[in-house]
Amino acid sequence: MNEEPHPVMVFSGTAWEAALLKSLLENAEITAYLKDEIRGYMAPWHVSPGGTDPVKVLVSSVDEVKARIVVDDFKAKQQSE
């Protein structure tokens, strides 16, 4: 039973974090999209309770496992700084 590919959210954060992660995913040959990029920057409280982590990074379900590796590495590097 093959499942139809669908968008999967792999990260949510600030506009610059999401843009940086999108770039890292694209370097790993994973197509990524930002959700609420403009509204998350201009009025984050409109897209997220309290305005925290308003911009979402989406990938195809086909690339989810590969993308999660990149996301986990990104988060680990953020915490080490």
mmJSON file of the N, C-alpha and C atoms, coordinates in Angstrom:
{"data_MODEL":{"atom_site":{
"group_PDB":["ATOM","ATOM","ATOM","ATOM","ATOM","ATOM","ATOM","ATOM","ATOM","ATOM","ATOM","ATOM","ATOM","ATOM","ATOM","ATOM","ATOM","ATOM","ATOM","ATOM","ATOM","ATOM","ATOM","ATOM","ATOM","ATOM","ATOM","ATOM","ATOM","ATOM","ATOM","ATOM","ATOM","ATOM","ATOM","ATOM","ATOM","ATOM","ATOM","ATOM","ATOM","ATOM","ATOM","ATOM","ATOM","ATOM","ATOM","ATOM","ATOM","ATOM","ATOM","ATOM","ATOM","ATOM","ATOM","ATOM","ATOM","ATOM","ATOM","ATOM","ATOM","ATOM","ATOM","ATOM","ATOM","ATOM","ATOM","ATOM","ATOM","ATOM","ATOM","ATOM","ATOM","ATOM","ATOM","ATOM","ATOM","ATOM","ATOM","ATOM","ATOM","ATOM","ATOM","ATOM","ATOM","ATOM","ATOM","ATOM","ATOM","ATOM","ATOM","ATOM","ATOM","ATOM","ATOM","ATOM","ATOM","ATOM","ATOM","ATOM","ATOM","ATOM","ATOM","ATOM","ATOM","ATOM","ATOM","ATOM","ATOM","ATOM","ATOM","ATOM","ATOM","ATOM","ATOM","ATOM","ATOM","ATOM","ATOM","ATOM","ATOM","ATOM","ATOM","ATOM","ATOM","ATOM","ATOM","ATOM","ATOM","ATOM","ATOM","ATOM","ATOM","ATOM","ATOM","ATOM","ATOM","ATOM","ATOM","ATOM","ATOM","ATOM","ATOM","ATOM","ATOM","ATOM","ATOM","ATOM","ATOM","ATOM","ATOM","ATOM","ATOM","ATOM","ATOM","ATOM","ATOM","ATOM","ATOM","ATOM","ATOM","ATOM","ATOM","ATOM","ATOM","ATOM","ATOM","ATOM","ATOM","ATOM","ATOM","ATOM","ATOM","ATOM","ATOM","ATOM","ATOM","ATOM","ATOM","ATOM","ATOM","ATOM","ATOM","ATOM","ATOM","ATOM","ATOM","ATOM","ATOM","ATOM","ATOM","ATOM","ATOM","ATOM","ATOM","ATOM","ATOM","ATOM","ATOM","ATOM","ATOM","ATOM","ATOM","ATOM","ATOM","ATOM","ATOM","ATOM","ATOM","ATOM","ATOM","ATOM","ATOM","ATOM","ATOM","ATOM","ATOM","ATOM","ATOM","ATOM","ATOM","ATOM","ATOM","ATOM","ATOM","ATOM","ATOM","ATOM","ATOM","ATOM","ATOM","ATOM","ATOM","ATOM","ATOM","ATOM","ATOM","ATOM","ATOM","ATOM","ATOM","ATOM","ATOM"],
"id":[1,2,3,4,5,6,7,8,9,10,11,12,13,14,15,16,17,18,19,20,21,22,23,24,25,26,27,28,29,30,31,32,33,34,35,36,37,38,39,40,41,42,43,44,45,46,47,48,49,50,51,52,53,54,55,56,57,58,59,60,61,62,63,64,65,66,67,68,69,70,71,72,73,74,75,76,77,78,79,80,81,82,83,84,85,86,87,88,89,90,91,92,93,94,95,96,97,98,99,100,101,102,103,104,105,106,107,108,109,110,111,112,113,114,115,116,117,118,119,120,121,122,123,124,125,126,127,128,129,130,131,132,133,134,135,136,137,138,139,140,141,142,143,144,145,146,147,148,149,150,151,152,153,154,155,156,157,158,159,160,161,162,163,164,165,166,167,168,169,170,171,172,173,174,175,176,177,178,179,180,181,182,183,184,185,186,187,188,189,190,191,192,193,194,195,196,197,198,199,200,201,202,203,204,205,206,207,208,209,210,211,212,213,214,215,216,217,218,219,220,221,222,223,224,225,226,227,228,229,230,231,232,233,234,235,236,237,238,239,240,241,242,243],
"type_symbol":["N","C","C","N","C","C","N","C","C","N","C","C","N","C","C","N","C","C","N","C","C","N","C","C","N","C","C","N","C","C","N","C","C","N","C","C","N","C","C","N","C","C","N","C","C","N","C","C","N","C","C","N","C","C","N","C","C","N","C","C","N","C","C","N","C","C","N","C","C","N","C","C","N","C","C","N","C","C","N","C","C","N","C","C","N","C","C","N","C","C","N","C","C","N","C","C","N","C","C","N","C","C","N","C","C","N","C","C","N","C","C","N","C","C","N","C","C","N","C","C","N","C","C","N","C","C","N","C","C","N","C","C","N","C","C","N","C","C","N","C","C","N","C","C","N","C","C","N","C","C","N","C","C","N","C","C","N","C","C","N","C","C","N","C","C","N","C","C","N","C","C","N","C","C","N","C","C","N","C","C","N","C","C","N","C","C","N","C","C","N","C","C","N","C","C","N","C","C","N","C","C","N","C","C","N","C","C","N","C","C","N","C","C","N","C","C","N","C","C","N","C","C","N","C","C","N","C","C","N","C","C","N","C","C","N","C","C","N","C","C","N","C","C"],
"label_atom_id":["N","CA","C","N","CA","C","N","CA","C","N","CA","C","N","CA","C","N","CA","C","N","CA","C","N","CA","C","N","CA","C","N","CA","C","N","CA","C","N","CA","C","N","CA","C","N","CA","C","N","CA","C","N","CA","C","N","CA","C","N","CA","C","N","CA","C","N","CA","C","N","CA","C","N","CA","C","N","CA","C","N","CA","C","N","CA","C","N","CA","C","N","CA","C","N","CA","C","N","CA","C","N","CA","C","N","CA","C","N","CA","C","N","CA","C","N","CA","C","N","CA","C","N","CA","C","N","CA","C","N","CA","C","N","CA","C","N","CA","C","N","CA","C","N","CA","C","N","CA","C","N","CA","C","N","CA","C","N","CA","C","N","CA","C","N","CA","C","N","CA","C","N","CA","C","N","CA","C","N","CA","C","N","CA","C","N","CA","C","N","CA","C","N","CA","C","N","CA","C","N","CA","C","N","CA","C","N","CA","C","N","CA","C","N","CA","C","N","CA","C","N","CA","C","N","CA","C","N","CA","C","N","CA","C","N","CA","C","N","CA","C","N","CA","C","N","CA","C","N","CA","C","N","CA","C","N","CA","C","N","CA","C","N","CA","C","N","CA","C","N","CA","C","N","CA","C","N","CA","C","N","CA","C"],
"label_alt_id":[null,null,null,null,null,null,null,null,null,null,null,null,null,null,null,null,null,null,null,null,null,null,null,null,null,null,null,null,null,null,null,null,null,null,null,null,null,null,null,null,null,null,null,null,null,null,null,null,null,null,null,null,null,null,null,null,null,null,null,null,null,null,null,null,null,null,null,null,null,null,null,null,null,null,null,null,null,null,null,null,null,null,null,null,null,null,null,null,null,null,null,null,null,null,null,null,null,null,null,null,null,null,null,null,null,null,null,null,null,null,null,null,null,null,null,null,null,null,null,null,null,null,null,null,null,null,null,null,null,null,null,null,null,null,null,null,null,null,null,null,null,null,null,null,null,null,null,null,null,null,null,null,null,null,null,null,null,null,null,null,null,null,null,null,null,null,null,null,null,null,null,null,null,null,null,null,null,null,null,null,null,null,null,null,null,null,null,null,null,null,null,null,null,null,null,null,null,null,null,null,null,null,null,null,null,null,null,null,null,null,null,null,null,null,null,null,null,null,null,null,null,null,null,null,null,null,null,null,null,null,null,null,null,null,null,null,null,null,null,null,null,null,null],
"label_comp_id":["MET","MET","MET","ASN","ASN","ASN","GLU","GLU","GLU","GLU","GLU","GLU","PRO","PRO","PRO","HIS","HIS","HIS","PRO","PRO","PRO","VAL","VAL","VAL","MET","MET","MET","VAL","VAL","VAL","PHE","PHE","PHE","SER","SER","SER","GLY","GLY","GLY","THR","THR","THR","ALA","ALA","ALA","TRP","TRP","TRP","GLU","GLU","GLU","ALA","ALA","ALA","ALA","ALA","ALA","LEU","LEU","LEU","LEU","LEU","LEU","LYS","LYS","LYS","SER","SER","SER","LEU","LEU","LEU","LEU","LEU","LEU","GLU","GLU","GLU","ASN","ASN","ASN","ALA","ALA","ALA","GLU","GLU","GLU","ILE","ILE","ILE","THR","THR","THR","ALA","ALA","ALA","TYR","TYR","TYR","LEU","LEU","LEU","LYS","LYS","LYS","ASP","ASP","ASP","GLU","GLU","GLU","ILE","ILE","ILE","ARG","ARG","ARG","GLY","GLY","GLY","TYR","TYR","TYR","MET","MET","MET","ALA","ALA","ALA","PRO","PRO","PRO","TRP","TRP","TRP","HIS","HIS","HIS","VAL","VAL","VAL","SER","SER","SER","PRO","PRO","PRO","GLY","GLY","GLY","GLY","GLY","GLY","THR","THR","THR","ASP","ASP","ASP","PRO","PRO","PRO","VAL","VAL","VAL","LYS","LYS","LYS","VAL","VAL","VAL","LEU","LEU","LEU","VAL","VAL","VAL","SER","SER","SER","SER","SER","SER","VAL","VAL","VAL","ASP","ASP","ASP","GLU","GLU","GLU","VAL","VAL","VAL","LYS","LYS","LYS","ALA","ALA","ALA","ARG","ARG","ARG","ILE","ILE","ILE","VAL","VAL","VAL","VAL","VAL","VAL","ASP","ASP","ASP","ASP","ASP","ASP","PHE","PHE","PHE","LYS","LYS","LYS","ALA","ALA","ALA","LYS","LYS","LYS","GLN","GLN","GLN","GLN","GLN","GLN","SER","SER","SER","GLU","GLU","GLU"],
"label_asym_id":["A","A","A","A","A","A","A","A","A","A","A","A","A","A","A","A","A","A","A","A","A","A","A","A","A","A","A","A","A","A","A","A","A","A","A","A","A","A","A","A","A","A","A","A","A","A","A","A","A","A","A","A","A","A","A","A","A","A","A","A","A","A","A","A","A","A","A","A","A","A","A","A","A","A","A","A","A","A","A","A","A","A","A","A","A","A","A","A","A","A","A","A","A","A","A","A","A","A","A","A","A","A","A","A","A","A","A","A","A","A","A","A","A","A","A","A","A","A","A","A","A","A","A","A","A","A","A","A","A","A","A","A","A","A","A","A","A","A","A","A","A","A","A","A","A","A","A","A","A","A","A","A","A","A","A","A","A","A","A","A","A","A","A","A","A","A","A","A","A","A","A","A","A","A","A","A","A","A","A","A","A","A","A","A","A","A","A","A","A","A","A","A","A","A","A","A","A","A","A","A","A","A","A","A","A","A","A","A","A","A","A","A","A","A","A","A","A","A","A","A","A","A","A","A","A","A","A","A","A","A","A","A","A","A","A","A","A","A","A","A","A","A","A"],
"label_entity_id":["1","1","1","1","1","1","1","1","1","1","1","1","1","1","1","1","1","1","1","1","1","1","1","1","1","1","1","1","1","1","1","1","1","1","1","1","1","1","1","1","1","1","1","1","1","1","1","1","1","1","1","1","1","1","1","1","1","1","1","1","1","1","1","1","1","1","1","1","1","1","1","1","1","1","1","1","1","1","1","1","1","1","1","1","1","1","1","1","1","1","1","1","1","1","1","1","1","1","1","1","1","1","1","1","1","1","1","1","1","1","1","1","1","1","1","1","1","1","1","1","1","1","1","1","1","1","1","1","1","1","1","1","1","1","1","1","1","1","1","1","1","1","1","1","1","1","1","1","1","1","1","1","1","1","1","1","1","1","1","1","1","1","1","1","1","1","1","1","1","1","1","1","1","1","1","1","1","1","1","1","1","1","1","1","1","1","1","1","1","1","1","1","1","1","1","1","1","1","1","1","1","1","1","1","1","1","1","1","1","1","1","1","1","1","1","1","1","1","1","1","1","1","1","1","1","1","1","1","1","1","1","1","1","1","1","1","1","1","1","1","1","1","1"],
"label_seq_id":[1,1,1,2,2,2,3,3,3,4,4,4,5,5,5,6,6,6,7,7,7,8,8,8,9,9,9,10,10,10,11,11,11,12,12,12,13,13,13,14,14,14,15,15,15,16,16,16,17,17,17,18,18,18,19,19,19,20,20,20,21,21,21,22,22,22,23,23,23,24,24,24,25,25,25,26,26,26,27,27,27,28,28,28,29,29,29,30,30,30,31,31,31,32,32,32,33,33,33,34,34,34,35,35,35,36,36,36,37,37,37,38,38,38,39,39,39,40,40,40,41,41,41,42,42,42,43,43,43,44,44,44,45,45,45,46,46,46,47,47,47,48,48,48,49,49,49,50,50,50,51,51,51,52,52,52,53,53,53,54,54,54,55,55,55,56,56,56,57,57,57,58,58,58,59,59,59,60,60,60,61,61,61,62,62,62,63,63,63,64,64,64,65,65,65,66,66,66,67,67,67,68,68,68,69,69,69,70,70,70,71,71,71,72,72,72,73,73,73,74,74,74,75,75,75,76,76,76,77,77,77,78,78,78,79,79,79,80,80,80,81,81,81],
"pdbx_PDB_ins_code":[null,null,null,null,null,null,null,null,null,null,null,null,null,null,null,null,null,null,null,null,null,null,null,null,null,null,null,null,null,null,null,null,null,null,null,null,null,null,null,null,null,null,null,null,null,null,null,null,null,null,null,null,null,null,null,null,null,null,null,null,null,null,null,null,null,null,null,null,null,null,null,null,null,null,null,null,null,null,null,null,null,null,null,null,null,null,null,null,null,null,null,null,null,null,null,null,null,null,null,null,null,null,null,null,null,null,null,null,null,null,null,null,null,null,null,null,null,null,null,null,null,null,null,null,null,null,null,null,null,null,null,null,null,null,null,null,null,null,null,null,null,null,null,null,null,null,null,null,null,null,null,null,null,null,null,null,null,null,null,null,null,null,null,null,null,null,null,null,null,null,null,null,null,null,null,null,null,null,null,null,null,null,null,null,null,null,null,null,null,null,null,null,null,null,null,null,null,null,null,null,null,null,null,null,null,null,null,null,null,null,null,null,null,null,null,null,null,null,null,null,null,null,null,null,null,null,null,null,null,null,null,null,null,null,null,null,null,null,null,null,null,null,null],
"Cartn_x":[0.839,0.0,0.894,0.951,1.739,0.902,1.484,0.802,1.178,0.217,0.45,1.364,2.384,3.242,2.425,2.772,2.083,3.095,2.777,3.705,3.779,4.994,5.236,6.025,5.586,6.322,7.473,8.692,9.853,10.491,10.068,10.672,9.77,9.787,9.173,10.104,10.238,11.146,10.987,11.99,11.958,12.171,11.935,12.077,13.503,14.495,15.883,16.306,15.841,16.159,15.564,14.305,13.629,14.3,14.692,15.361,16.719,17.446,18.742,18.583,17.61,17.367,16.904,16.072,15.628,16.838,17.782,19.0,19.808,19.911,20.638,19.946,18.624,17.88,18.086,18.05,18.256,19.674,20.659,22.023,22.101,21.2,21.13,20.205,19.829,18.963,17.567,17.056,15.698,14.929,13.851,13.026,12.258,12.367,11.715,10.949,9.898,9.067,8.867,8.721,8.434,6.956,6.327,4.916,4.84,4.035,3.84,5.113,5.903,7.165,6.952,6.057,5.832,5.066,3.952,3.142,3.888,4.702,5.478,6.518,6.972,7.944,7.256,6.221,5.554,4.597,3.87,2.876,2.853,3.91,4.009,2.86,2.254,1.14,-0.11,-0.146,-1.284,-1.21,-0.025,0.129,0.556,0.889,1.366,0.974,0.478,0.116,1.315,1.151,2.229,3.312,3.18,4.151,5.442,5.454,6.677,6.749,7.933,8.2,7.143,6.983,5.875,6.079,7.322,7.572,7.842,7.127,7.241,8.044,8.819,9.549,8.858,8.451,7.743,8.574,8.514,9.146,8.135,8.448,7.601,7.753,6.683,6.749,7.774,8.058,9.053,10.447,10.714,12.023,12.082,11.04,10.954,12.119,12.463,13.529,14.86,15.175,16.419,16.419,15.274,15.165,15.326,14.78,14.879,16.336,17.165,18.597,19.228,18.91,19.438,18.912,17.632,17.022,17.653,17.838,18.443,19.859,20.622,21.974,21.93,20.994,20.821,20.508,19.584,19.207,20.369,21.119,22.267,23.315,23.557,24.534,24.029,22.726,22.159,22.344,22.13,22.221,23.661,24.604,26.0,26.605,25.93,26.465,25.991],
"Cartn_y":[-1.169,0.0,1.245,1.931,3.15,4.339,5.145,6.344,7.518,8.348,9.551,10.502,11.072,12.047,13.242,13.723,14.872,15.72,16.998,17.86,17.462,17.54,17.209,18.355,18.829,19.87,19.215,19.679,19.104,20.081,21.342,22.337,23.557,24.228,25.546,26.406,27.651,28.553,29.963,30.787,32.162,32.172,33.332,33.447,33.138,33.646,33.405,31.963,31.325,29.916,29.045,29.314,28.529,28.706,29.941,30.197,29.506,29.533,28.864,27.357,26.778,25.34,24.971,25.789,25.527,25.45,26.345,26.342,25.054,24.628,23.384,22.171,22.157,21.05,21.034,22.198,22.267,21.851,22.145,21.669,20.148,19.538,18.073,17.497,18.327,17.936,17.514,18.239,18.036,19.323,19.239,20.41,20.766,22.02,22.479,23.771,23.979,25.164,25.792,27.115,27.826,28.179,27.904,28.242,29.41,30.381,31.58,32.421,32.421,33.156,34.66,35.254,36.693,37.053,36.399,36.699,36.331,35.277,34.888,35.922,36.685,37.744,39.049,39.397,40.685,40.673,39.58,39.491,38.05,37.63,36.231,35.76,36.671,36.29,35.908,36.198,35.824,34.355,33.774,32.409,31.41,31.918,31.037,31.621,30.799,31.309,31.967,33.195,33.922,34.379,34.049,34.457,33.652,32.508,31.7,30.726,30.585,29.656,29.759,30.937,31.15,30.604,30.385,29.961,28.456,27.758,26.297,25.911,24.832,24.272,22.967,22.865,21.695,20.985,19.653,18.825,17.772,17.075,15.979,14.801,14.049,12.855,11.854,11.916,11.032,11.322,12.591,13.019,13.196,12.814,13.117,12.551,11.304,10.674,11.382,11.62,12.313,13.737,14.409,15.778,15.829,14.86,14.852,14.741,14.053,13.961,15.351,16.099,17.455,18.357,18.24,19.058,18.749,17.476,17.095,17.649,17.599,18.145,19.661,20.334,21.779,22.147,21.419,21.693,21.443,20.387,20.064,21.176,21.694,22.779,24.068,24.303,25.488,25.416,24.248,24.091,24.141,23.782,23.777,25.174,26.137,27.506,28.343],
"Cartn_z":[0.0,0.0,0.0,-1.128,-1.234,-0.812,0.036,0.51,-0.384,-0.658,-1.46,-0.679,-1.326,-0.625,-0.137,1.04,1.621,2.39,2.633,3.372,4.843,5.379,6.778,7.407,8.575,9.272,10.044,9.793,10.468,11.457,11.426,12.318,12.394,13.531,13.657,14.491,14.08,14.776,14.268,14.524,14.052,12.544,11.939,10.486,10.046,10.777,10.345,10.583,11.669,11.91,10.797,10.461,9.432,8.071,7.748,6.468,6.41,7.513,7.567,7.405,8.103,7.992,6.588,5.978,4.6,3.674,3.862,3.054,3.278,4.528,4.829,4.205,4.247,3.639,2.127,1.51,0.065,-0.313,0.545,0.312,0.362,1.136,1.223,0.156,-0.825,-1.94,-1.493,-0.49,0.006,-0.258,-1.007,-1.27,-0.001,0.39,1.615,1.33,2.09,1.962,3.329,3.351,4.595,4.631,5.754,5.95,6.924,6.612,7.439,7.534,6.479,6.486,6.686,5.93,6.023,7.298,7.515,8.708,9.981,9.934,11.106,11.479,10.494,10.751,11.155,10.422,10.641,11.84,12.02,13.101,13.634,14.332,14.752,15.648,16.402,17.27,16.483,15.178,14.338,13.919,13.9,13.389,14.462,15.647,16.703,18.061,18.966,20.29,20.966,21.374,22.012,21.052,19.781,18.78,18.795,19.492,19.554,18.392,17.827,16.72,15.618,15.032,14.101,12.689,12.254,10.88,10.855,9.992,9.893,8.659,8.775,7.639,7.258,5.994,5.495,4.435,4.452,3.42,2.983,1.91,1.456,2.413,2.59,3.438,2.914,1.613,1.009,1.576,1.887,2.378,3.891,4.603,6.029,6.84,6.64,7.436,7.199,5.945,5.597,6.164,6.095,6.601,8.112,8.814,10.287,10.741,9.971,10.298,10.225,9.164,9.008,10.123,10.45,11.496,12.854,13.161,14.443,14.563,13.474,13.471,13.68,13.02,13.154,14.601,15.232,16.621,17.571,17.338,18.187,18.129,16.937,16.781,17.428,17.389,18.03,19.546,20.113,21.563,22.059,21.203,21.629,21.629,21.009,20.955,22.099],
"occupancy":[1.0,1.0,1.0,1.0,1.0,1.0,1.0,1.0,1.0,1.0,1.0,1.0,1.0,1.0,1.0,1.0,1.0,1.0,1.0,1.0,1.0,1.0,1.0,1.0,1.0,1.0,1.0,1.0,1.0,1.0,1.0,1.0,1.0,1.0,1.0,1.0,1.0,1.0,1.0,1.0,1.0,1.0,1.0,1.0,1.0,1.0,1.0,1.0,1.0,1.0,1.0,1.0,1.0,1.0,1.0,1.0,1.0,1.0,1.0,1.0,1.0,1.0,1.0,1.0,1.0,1.0,1.0,1.0,1.0,1.0,1.0,1.0,1.0,1.0,1.0,1.0,1.0,1.0,1.0,1.0,1.0,1.0,1.0,1.0,1.0,1.0,1.0,1.0,1.0,1.0,1.0,1.0,1.0,1.0,1.0,1.0,1.0,1.0,1.0,1.0,1.0,1.0,1.0,1.0,1.0,1.0,1.0,1.0,1.0,1.0,1.0,1.0,1.0,1.0,1.0,1.0,1.0,1.0,1.0,1.0,1.0,1.0,1.0,1.0,1.0,1.0,1.0,1.0,1.0,1.0,1.0,1.0,1.0,1.0,1.0,1.0,1.0,1.0,1.0,1.0,1.0,1.0,1.0,1.0,1.0,1.0,1.0,1.0,1.0,1.0,1.0,1.0,1.0,1.0,1.0,1.0,1.0,1.0,1.0,1.0,1.0,1.0,1.0,1.0,1.0,1.0,1.0,1.0,1.0,1.0,1.0,1.0,1.0,1.0,1.0,1.0,1.0,1.0,1.0,1.0,1.0,1.0,1.0,1.0,1.0,1.0,1.0,1.0,1.0,1.0,1.0,1.0,1.0,1.0,1.0,1.0,1.0,1.0,1.0,1.0,1.0,1.0,1.0,1.0,1.0,1.0,1.0,1.0,1.0,1.0,1.0,1.0,1.0,1.0,1.0,1.0,1.0,1.0,1.0,1.0,1.0,1.0,1.0,1.0,1.0,1.0,1.0,1.0,1.0,1.0,1.0,1.0,1.0,1.0,1.0,1.0,1.0,1.0,1.0,1.0,1.0,1.0,1.0],
"B_iso_or_equiv":[0.0,0.0,0.0,0.0,0.0,0.0,0.0,0.0,0.0,0.0,0.0,0.0,0.0,0.0,0.0,0.0,0.0,0.0,0.0,0.0,0.0,0.0,0.0,0.0,0.0,0.0,0.0,0.0,0.0,0.0,0.0,0.0,0.0,0.0,0.0,0.0,0.0,0.0,0.0,0.0,0.0,0.0,0.0,0.0,0.0,0.0,0.0,0.0,0.0,0.0,0.0,0.0,0.0,0.0,0.0,0.0,0.0,0.0,0.0,0.0,0.0,0.0,0.0,0.0,0.0,0.0,0.0,0.0,0.0,0.0,0.0,0.0,0.0,0.0,0.0,0.0,0.0,0.0,0.0,0.0,0.0,0.0,0.0,0.0,0.0,0.0,0.0,0.0,0.0,0.0,0.0,0.0,0.0,0.0,0.0,0.0,0.0,0.0,0.0,0.0,0.0,0.0,0.0,0.0,0.0,0.0,0.0,0.0,0.0,0.0,0.0,0.0,0.0,0.0,0.0,0.0,0.0,0.0,0.0,0.0,0.0,0.0,0.0,0.0,0.0,0.0,0.0,0.0,0.0,0.0,0.0,0.0,0.0,0.0,0.0,0.0,0.0,0.0,0.0,0.0,0.0,0.0,0.0,0.0,0.0,0.0,0.0,0.0,0.0,0.0,0.0,0.0,0.0,0.0,0.0,0.0,0.0,0.0,0.0,0.0,0.0,0.0,0.0,0.0,0.0,0.0,0.0,0.0,0.0,0.0,0.0,0.0,0.0,0.0,0.0,0.0,0.0,0.0,0.0,0.0,0.0,0.0,0.0,0.0,0.0,0.0,0.0,0.0,0.0,0.0,0.0,0.0,0.0,0.0,0.0,0.0,0.0,0.0,0.0,0.0,0.0,0.0,0.0,0.0,0.0,0.0,0.0,0.0,0.0,0.0,0.0,0.0,0.0,0.0,0.0,0.0,0.0,0.0,0.0,0.0,0.0,0.0,0.0,0.0,0.0,0.0,0.0,0.0,0.0,0.0,0.0,0.0,0.0,0.0,0.0,0.0,0.0,0.0,0.0,0.0,0.0,0.0,0.0],
"pdbx_formal_charge":[null,null,null,null,null,null,null,null,null,null,null,null,null,null,null,null,null,null,null,null,null,null,null,null,null,null,null,null,null,null,null,null,null,null,null,null,null,null,null,null,null,null,null,null,null,null,null,null,null,null,null,null,null,null,null,null,null,null,null,null,null,null,null,null,null,null,null,null,null,null,null,null,null,null,null,null,null,null,null,null,null,null,null,null,null,null,null,null,null,null,null,null,null,null,null,null,null,null,null,null,null,null,null,null,null,null,null,null,null,null,null,null,null,null,null,null,null,null,null,null,null,null,null,null,null,null,null,null,null,null,null,null,null,null,null,null,null,null,null,null,null,null,null,null,null,null,null,null,null,null,null,null,null,null,null,null,null,null,null,null,null,null,null,null,null,null,null,null,null,null,null,null,null,null,null,null,null,null,null,null,null,null,null,null,null,null,null,null,null,null,null,null,null,null,null,null,null,null,null,null,null,null,null,null,null,null,null,null,null,null,null,null,null,null,null,null,null,null,null,null,null,null,null,null,null,null,null,null,null,null,null,null,null,null,null,null,null,null,null,null,null,null,null],
"auth_seq_id":[1,1,1,2,2,2,3,3,3,4,4,4,5,5,5,6,6,6,7,7,7,8,8,8,9,9,9,10,10,10,11,11,11,12,12,12,13,13,13,14,14,14,15,15,15,16,16,16,17,17,17,18,18,18,19,19,19,20,20,20,21,21,21,22,22,22,23,23,23,24,24,24,25,25,25,26,26,26,27,27,27,28,28,28,29,29,29,30,30,30,31,31,31,32,32,32,33,33,33,34,34,34,35,35,35,36,36,36,37,37,37,38,38,38,39,39,39,40,40,40,41,41,41,42,42,42,43,43,43,44,44,44,45,45,45,46,46,46,47,47,47,48,48,48,49,49,49,50,50,50,51,51,51,52,52,52,53,53,53,54,54,54,55,55,55,56,56,56,57,57,57,58,58,58,59,59,59,60,60,60,61,61,61,62,62,62,63,63,63,64,64,64,65,65,65,66,66,66,67,67,67,68,68,68,69,69,69,70,70,70,71,71,71,72,72,72,73,73,73,74,74,74,75,75,75,76,76,76,77,77,77,78,78,78,79,79,79,80,80,80,81,81,81],
"auth_comp_id":["MET","MET","MET","ASN","ASN","ASN","GLU","GLU","GLU","GLU","GLU","GLU","PRO","PRO","PRO","HIS","HIS","HIS","PRO","PRO","PRO","VAL","VAL","VAL","MET","MET","MET","VAL","VAL","VAL","PHE","PHE","PHE","SER","SER","SER","GLY","GLY","GLY","THR","THR","THR","ALA","ALA","ALA","TRP","TRP","TRP","GLU","GLU","GLU","ALA","ALA","ALA","ALA","ALA","ALA","LEU","LEU","LEU","LEU","LEU","LEU","LYS","LYS","LYS","SER","SER","SER","LEU","LEU","LEU","LEU","LEU","LEU","GLU","GLU","GLU","ASN","ASN","ASN","ALA","ALA","ALA","GLU","GLU","GLU","ILE","ILE","ILE","THR","THR","THR","ALA","ALA","ALA","TYR","TYR","TYR","LEU","LEU","LEU","LYS","LYS","LYS","ASP","ASP","ASP","GLU","GLU","GLU","ILE","ILE","ILE","ARG","ARG","ARG","GLY","GLY","GLY","TYR","TYR","TYR","MET","MET","MET","ALA","ALA","ALA","PRO","PRO","PRO","TRP","TRP","TRP","HIS","HIS","HIS","VAL","VAL","VAL","SER","SER","SER","PRO","PRO","PRO","GLY","GLY","GLY","GLY","GLY","GLY","THR","THR","THR","ASP","ASP","ASP","PRO","PRO","PRO","VAL","VAL","VAL","LYS","LYS","LYS","VAL","VAL","VAL","LEU","LEU","LEU","VAL","VAL","VAL","SER","SER","SER","SER","SER","SER","VAL","VAL","VAL","ASP","ASP","ASP","GLU","GLU","GLU","VAL","VAL","VAL","LYS","LYS","LYS","ALA","ALA","ALA","ARG","ARG","ARG","ILE","ILE","ILE","VAL","VAL","VAL","VAL","VAL","VAL","ASP","ASP","ASP","ASP","ASP","ASP","PHE","PHE","PHE","LYS","LYS","LYS","ALA","ALA","ALA","LYS","LYS","LYS","GLN","GLN","GLN","GLN","GLN","GLN","SER","SER","SER","GLU","GLU","GLU"],
"auth_asym_id":["A","A","A","A","A","A","A","A","A","A","A","A","A","A","A","A","A","A","A","A","A","A","A","A","A","A","A","A","A","A","A","A","A","A","A","A","A","A","A","A","A","A","A","A","A","A","A","A","A","A","A","A","A","A","A","A","A","A","A","A","A","A","A","A","A","A","A","A","A","A","A","A","A","A","A","A","A","A","A","A","A","A","A","A","A","A","A","A","A","A","A","A","A","A","A","A","A","A","A","A","A","A","A","A","A","A","A","A","A","A","A","A","A","A","A","A","A","A","A","A","A","A","A","A","A","A","A","A","A","A","A","A","A","A","A","A","A","A","A","A","A","A","A","A","A","A","A","A","A","A","A","A","A","A","A","A","A","A","A","A","A","A","A","A","A","A","A","A","A","A","A","A","A","A","A","A","A","A","A","A","A","A","A","A","A","A","A","A","A","A","A","A","A","A","A","A","A","A","A","A","A","A","A","A","A","A","A","A","A","A","A","A","A","A","A","A","A","A","A","A","A","A","A","A","A","A","A","A","A","A","A","A","A","A","A","A","A","A","A","A","A","A","A"],
"auth_atom_id":["N","CA","C","N","CA","C","N","CA","C","N","CA","C","N","CA","C","N","CA","C","N","CA","C","N","CA","C","N","CA","C","N","CA","C","N","CA","C","N","CA","C","N","CA","C","N","CA","C","N","CA","C","N","CA","C","N","CA","C","N","CA","C","N","CA","C","N","CA","C","N","CA","C","N","CA","C","N","CA","C","N","CA","C","N","CA","C","N","CA","C","N","CA","C","N","CA","C","N","CA","C","N","CA","C","N","CA","C","N","CA","C","N","CA","C","N","CA","C","N","CA","C","N","CA","C","N","CA","C","N","CA","C","N","CA","C","N","CA","C","N","CA","C","N","CA","C","N","CA","C","N","CA","C","N","CA","C","N","CA","C","N","CA","C","N","CA","C","N","CA","C","N","CA","C","N","CA","C","N","CA","C","N","CA","C","N","CA","C","N","CA","C","N","CA","C","N","CA","C","N","CA","C","N","CA","C","N","CA","C","N","CA","C","N","CA","C","N","CA","C","N","CA","C","N","CA","C","N","CA","C","N","CA","C","N","CA","C","N","CA","C","N","CA","C","N","CA","C","N","CA","C","N","CA","C","N","CA","C","N","CA","C","N","CA","C","N","CA","C","N","CA","C","N","CA","C","N","CA","C","N","CA","C"],
"pdbx_PDB_model_num":[1,1,1,1,1,1,1,1,1,1,1,1,1,1,1,1,1,1,1,1,1,1,1,1,1,1,1,1,1,1,1,1,1,1,1,1,1,1,1,1,1,1,1,1,1,1,1,1,1,1,1,1,1,1,1,1,1,1,1,1,1,1,1,1,1,1,1,1,1,1,1,1,1,1,1,1,1,1,1,1,1,1,1,1,1,1,1,1,1,1,1,1,1,1,1,1,1,1,1,1,1,1,1,1,1,1,1,1,1,1,1,1,1,1,1,1,1,1,1,1,1,1,1,1,1,1,1,1,1,1,1,1,1,1,1,1,1,1,1,1,1,1,1,1,1,1,1,1,1,1,1,1,1,1,1,1,1,1,1,1,1,1,1,1,1,1,1,1,1,1,1,1,1,1,1,1,1,1,1,1,1,1,1,1,1,1,1,1,1,1,1,1,1,1,1,1,1,1,1,1,1,1,1,1,1,1,1,1,1,1,1,1,1,1,1,1,1,1,1,1,1,1,1,1,1,1,1,1,1,1,1,1,1,1,1,1,1,1,1,1,1,1,1]
}}}
